Amino acid sequence: MSGASNAVIIHPDDNVVTVTEDIPTDGTVVWGTGEIRATTPIPYGHKIALRPLVAGDAVIKYGHLIGRAAGPIAAGEHIHQHNLSKEDW
């Protein structure tokens, strides 16, 4: 592991982690026992994909569906409204 945590994951089903500081491209995101390298800049409080997602895949945060991938999302990529489709709740 690279060092102190700079992200949080709440639920074991989550496929995203939320960063607790700005992360540059190629920066290392560290939480609990995991880490991943950011492929894009990740602003403080935003999400990063923990695994590759394809269009329509569920995006899970806090153990809940928060939307679906609007297109392919690489592991380590920023997830936000630009690549996340909202659900019809």
C-alpha positions in Angstrom: 0.0 0.0 0.0 1.1 3.5 -0.7 0.2 5.2 2.5 -2.6 6.9 4.5 -6.2 6.5 3.3 -7.5 9.2 1.0 -10.8 7.5 0.2 -13.7 5.7 1.8 -15.8 2.7 0.9 -18.8 2.0 3.1 -20.4 -1.2 1.9 -18.8 -4.4 0.6 -21.1 -4.3 -2.5 -19.9 -0.9 -3.6 -18.1 -0.7 -6.9 -17.0 2.9 -6.4 -15.0 4.6 -3.7 -15.3 8.2 -2.6 -12.1 10.3 -2.4 -11.4 12.5 0.5 -8.9 14.8 -1.3 -8.2 15.9 -4.9 -6.5 13.1 -6.8 -4.4 13.8 -9.9 -4.2 11.6 -12.9 -2.0 8.6 -12.0 -2.5 9.4 -8.3 -3.0 6.5 -5.9 -6.3 6.1 -4.2 -6.0 4.2 -0.9 -8.7 2.9 1.5 -8.8 0.1 4.1 -7.0 -2.8 2.4 -7.3 -1.6 -1.2 -5.8 0.8 -3.6 -6.2 1.8 -7.2 -4.5 4.3 -9.6 -6.6 7.1 -10.9 -6.8 7.2 -14.7 -8.3 10.7 -14.6 -8.3 13.6 -12.1 -10.8 12.9 -9.3 -12.1 16.0 -7.4 -12.5 15.8 -3.6 -15.8 14.1 -2.7 -16.2 12.4 -6.0 -16.3 8.7 -7.0 -13.8 6.5 -8.7 -14.6 3.2 -10.4 -13.1 0.1 -8.7 -13.6 -2.1 -11.7 -14.4 -1.7 -15.4 -18.1 -1.0 -16.1 -20.0 -1.2 -19.4 -23.0 0.8 -20.4 -26.0 -0.1 -18.3 -24.0 -1.6 -15.4 -25.3 -0.6 -11.9 -23.2 1.9 -10.0 -23.4 1.0 -6.3 -22.4 3.4 -3.5 -23.3 2.8 0.2 -24.7 -0.5 -0.9 -27.4 1.3 -3.0 -27.9 1.8 -6.7 -27.1 5.4 -7.5 -27.3 5.2 -11.3 -26.0 3.2 -14.3 -22.9 3.6 -16.4 -23.8 5.7 -19.4 -21.0 4.1 -21.4 -17.8 2.2 -20.8 -16.0 3.3 -17.6 -12.5 2.1 -16.8 -11.3 1.0 -13.4 -9.7 4.1 -11.9 -11.9 6.5 -13.8 -13.8 9.4 -12.4 -17.6 8.7 -12.0 -19.9 11.7 -12.1 -22.8 13.0 -14.1 -20.8 13.0 -17.3 -20.8 9.2 -17.4 -23.6 8.2 -15.0 -27.2 7.8 -16.1 -29.8 8.5 -13.5 -32.4 5.9 -12.6 -36.1 6.5 -12.8 -36.8 6.1 -9.2 
